Amino acid sequence: MSDTSADAGVVQSRVQLERLVAVDELAGRTISGFQAPSVGLRSLDLDGVTLDKLDLRGGDADETRLERAELKTCDLRQMTWRGALWHRVRAKDCDLTELDFTGAQLLRCDLGPVRMARIRFHRARLQNCTFTDSELYSSDFSGAVLLKVAFEGYGHATVSLSRTDWTGATLIDVDFKRANMYGATLRQAVLLRCDLRGVNLSGADLTGARLVGCQTAGADVDDATW
């Protein structure tokens, strides 16, 4: 029996986690119920993992692959996932505040309800993702490419896309579901076939933005800059 085979099953301590990180044998495991701030998870294969009631604040997961994974009640604030891949990830009741997804890919993810304020999606690619009841205020989508992404549950005051930055972003078939985008920056952004019906764009900066085939009925553009 190898040293790591004794760890089969639920990972329940930081020591156990770091031992498995060293040999990249976390795929398919449940990792649950402990604190591991600033843990190193760089360039790992996390296919099929379940993260449950974890504190991984400030951890480094750059270039890591997180696929077919489930995140439940985790604190991942200020983690870095630069250049990472999230594929078919489901996250619920998590705090993802100030995550750094610079240059990352998110494909077919279902995120929400989660806290995602001030998250960084700079130059990231998001495709077929759904954000439900997710707080994204002051987040950075500059230079990002979004294809068939939906923002849902934004008809009330507890979630917001206000003051988000979409400078130079490309948005194709994005559904904003009456979102609050007050004070958002969309300078030089390209929006193709996006649903902006009922969206609050009051005070938004739309300088140089191109809207092609978008639905805008009922959108509030009071005090927006064009």
C-alpha positions as CSV (number, residue, x, y, z in Angstrom):
1,M,0.0,0.0,0.0
2,S,1.4,3.4,-1.0
3,D,1.6,6.3,1.4
4,T,-1.1,8.2,-0.4
5,S,-3.5,5.3,-0.8
6,A,-4.1,5.5,3.0
7,D,-5.7,8.9,2.3
8,A,-8.5,7.6,0.1
9,G,-11.8,9.1,0.9
10,V,-12.5,12.4,2.5
11,V,-9.6,14.8,3.0
12,Q,-10.2,16.4,6.5
13,S,-7.0,18.3,7.4
14,R,-4.5,20.6,5.9
15,V,-1.6,18.1,6.4
16,Q,-3.5,15.5,4.5
17,L,-4.4,18.0,1.8
18,E,-0.8,19.1,1.3
19,R,0.5,15.5,1.2
20,L,-1.9,14.8,-1.7
21,V,-1.1,18.1,-3.4
22,A,2.6,17.0,-3.5
23,V,1.7,14.0,-5.6
24,D,-1.3,15.6,-7.5
25,E,-3.7,13.0,-6.2
26,L,-6.8,15.1,-5.3
27,A,-9.0,14.2,-8.3
28,G,-12.3,12.7,-7.3
29,R,-12.0,13.4,-3.6
30,T,-14.1,15.2,-1.1
31,I,-12.2,17.9,0.8
32,S,-14.1,19.1,3.8
33,G,-14.3,20.9,7.1
34,F,-11.0,22.7,7.8
35,Q,-8.9,25.9,7.3
36,A,-6.0,26.1,4.9
37,P,-5.4,29.8,4.2
38,S,-2.8,30.6,1.6
39,V,-2.5,26.9,0.6
40,G,-0.6,26.1,-2.6
41,L,-2.9,24.4,-5.3
42,R,-1.0,25.5,-8.4
43,S,-1.1,23.5,-11.6
44,L,-3.2,20.6,-10.2
45,D,-5.9,18.3,-11.6
46,L,-9.0,18.7,-9.5
47,D,-11.4,16.7,-11.7
48,G,-14.5,15.6,-9.8
49,V,-13.7,17.1,-6.4
50,T,-16.1,18.3,-3.9
51,L,-15.0,21.3,-1.7
52,D,-17.2,21.6,1.4
53,K,-17.0,24.0,4.3
54,L,-13.4,25.0,3.5
55,D,-11.4,28.1,4.3
56,L,-8.8,28.5,1.5
57,R,-8.5,32.3,1.6
58,G,-5.5,33.7,-0.3
59,G,-4.6,30.3,-1.8
60,D,-2.7,30.0,-5.1
61,A,-4.5,27.8,-7.7
62,D,-3.0,29.4,-10.9
63,E,-3.1,27.1,-14.0
64,T,-5.2,24.5,-12.1
65,R,-8.0,22.5,-13.7
66,L,-11.2,22.3,-11.7
67,E,-13.7,20.2,-13.6
68,R,-17.0,18.5,-12.8
69,A,-16.6,20.0,-9.3
70,E,-18.9,21.1,-6.6
71,L,-18.2,24.0,-4.1
72,K,-20.4,24.3,-1.0
73,T,-20.2,26.9,1.8
74,C,-16.5,27.6,1.1
75,D,-14.5,30.8,1.8
76,L,-12.2,31.3,-1.2
77,R,-11.7,35.1,-0.8
78,Q,-8.6,36.5,-2.6
79,M,-7.6,33.2,-4.1
80,T,-5.8,33.4,-7.5
81,W,-6.9,31.2,-10.4
82,R,-4.9,33.0,-13.1
83,G,-4.9,30.9,-16.3
84,A,-7.0,28.2,-14.7
85,L,-9.8,26.2,-16.1
86,W,-13.2,25.9,-14.4
87,H,-15.4,23.4,-16.4
88,R,-18.8,22.3,-15.2
89,V,-18.3,23.7,-11.7
90,R,-21.2,24.3,-9.4
91,A,-20.8,26.7,-6.6
92,K,-23.4,27.6,-3.9
93,D,-23.3,29.7,-0.7
94,C,-19.6,30.5,-1.2
95,D,-17.6,33.7,-0.7
96,L,-15.5,34.3,-3.8
97,T,-14.8,37.9,-3.1
98,E,-11.7,39.3,-4.9
99,L,-10.8,36.1,-6.7
100,D,-8.4,36.6,-9.6
101,F,-9.4,34.8,-12.8
102,T,-7.1,36.8,-15.1
103,G,-6.8,34.8,-18.3
104,A,-8.8,31.9,-17.0
105,Q,-11.5,29.9,-18.8
106,L,-14.9,29.2,-17.3
107,L,-17.1,26.8,-19.3
108,R,-20.6,25.5,-18.5
109,C,-20.4,26.7,-14.8
110,D,-23.4,27.3,-12.6
111,L,-22.5,29.8,-9.9
112,G,-24.9,31.0,-7.3
113,P,-26.0,32.2,-5.0
114,V,-22.4,33.3,-4.2
115,R,-20.5,36.5,-3.2
116,M,-18.2,37.6,-6.0
117,A,-17.7,41.3,-5.3
118,R,-14.5,42.8,-6.9
119,I,-13.7,39.6,-8.7
120,R,-11.2,39.9,-11.6
121,F,-12.1,38.3,-14.9
122,H,-9.6,40.4,-16.9
123,R,-9.1,38.8,-20.3
124,A,-10.9,35.7,-19.2
125,R,-13.2,33.6,-21.4
126,L,-16.6,32.7,-20.1
127,Q,-18.9,30.4,-22.1
128,N,-22.3,28.9,-21.3
129,C,-22.1,30.0,-17.7
130,T,-25.0,31.1,-15.4
131,F,-24.6,33.5,-12.5
132,T,-27.6,33.3,-10.2
133,D,-28.2,35.8,-7.3
134,S,-24.5,36.5,-7.3
135,E,-23.1,39.8,-6.0
136,L,-20.6,41.0,-8.6
137,Y,-20.4,44.7,-7.9
138,S,-17.1,46.5,-8.8
139,S,-15.9,43.4,-10.6
140,D,-13.5,43.6,-13.5
141,F,-14.5,42.0,-16.9
142,S,-12.2,44.2,-18.9
143,G,-11.0,42.5,-22.1
144,A,-13.0,39.4,-21.3
145,V,-15.0,37.4,-23.8
146,L,-18.4,36.2,-22.7
147,L,-20.5,33.9,-24.9
148,K,-24.0,32.7,-24.0
149,V,-23.7,33.8,-20.4
150,A,-26.7,34.5,-18.2
151,F,-27.0,36.7,-15.2
152,E,-30.2,35.7,-13.3
153,G,-32.0,36.8,-10.2
154,Y,-31.1,40.5,-10.5
155,G,-34.6,41.9,-10.1
156,H,-34.0,42.9,-6.4
157,A,-31.5,45.0,-4.5
158,T,-29.4,42.3,-2.8
159,V,-27.4,41.4,-5.9
160,S,-25.7,43.8,-8.3
161,L,-23.5,44.3,-11.3
162,S,-23.1,48.0,-10.4
163,R,-19.8,49.7,-11.1
164,T,-18.5,46.7,-13.0
165,D,-15.8,47.3,-15.6
166,W,-16.4,45.9,-19.1
167,T,-13.8,48.0,-21.0
168,G,-12.9,46.4,-24.3
169,A,-14.9,43.3,-23.5
170,T,-16.8,41.2,-26.2
171,L,-20.2,40.0,-25.1
172,I,-22.1,37.7,-27.4
173,D,-25.6,36.4,-26.6
174,V,-25.3,37.5,-23.0
175,D,-28.6,37.8,-21.0
176,F,-28.5,40.4,-18.2
177,K,-32.0,39.7,-16.8
178,R,-32.9,43.2,-15.7
179,A,-29.6,43.5,-13.8
180,N,-28.5,46.6,-11.9
181,M,-25.5,47.9,-13.9
182,Y,-25.5,51.4,-12.4
183,G,-22.3,53.2,-13.0
184,A,-20.8,50.4,-15.1
185,T,-18.0,51.1,-17.6
186,L,-18.5,49.6,-21.1
187,R,-15.9,51.8,-22.9
188,Q,-15.1,50.2,-26.3
189,A,-17.1,47.1,-25.5
190,V,-18.8,45.1,-28.2
191,L,-22.3,43.7,-27.4
192,L,-23.8,41.4,-29.9
193,R,-27.4,40.1,-29.5
194,C,-27.4,40.8,-25.8
195,D,-30.6,41.1,-23.7
196,L,-30.5,44.4,-21.9
197,R,-34.2,44.7,-21.4
198,G,-35.0,46.5,-18.1
199,V,-31.3,46.8,-17.2
200,N,-30.3,49.8,-15.1
201,L,-27.5,51.5,-17.0
202,S,-28.0,54.8,-15.2
203,G,-24.6,56.6,-15.0
204,A,-22.9,54.0,-17.1
205,D,-20.0,54.9,-19.4
206,L,-20.8,53.6,-22.9
207,T,-18.2,55.7,-24.7
208,G,-17.3,53.9,-27.9
209,A,-19.4,50.9,-27.1
210,R,-21.0,49.0,-30.0
211,L,-24.5,47.4,-29.5
212,V,-25.4,45.2,-32.4
213,G,-28.8,43.4,-32.5
214,C,-29.3,43.9,-28.7
215,Q,-32.7,44.1,-27.0
216,T,-32.9,47.3,-25.0
217,A,-36.6,47.9,-24.2
218,G,-37.1,49.4,-20.8
219,A,-33.4,49.9,-20.2
220,D,-32.6,52.9,-18.0
221,V,-29.8,55.0,-19.5
222,D,-30.4,58.2,-17.6
223,D,-27.1,60.1,-17.1
224,A,-25.2,57.5,-19.2
225,T,-22.3,58.7,-21.2
226,W,-22.2,57.9,-24.9
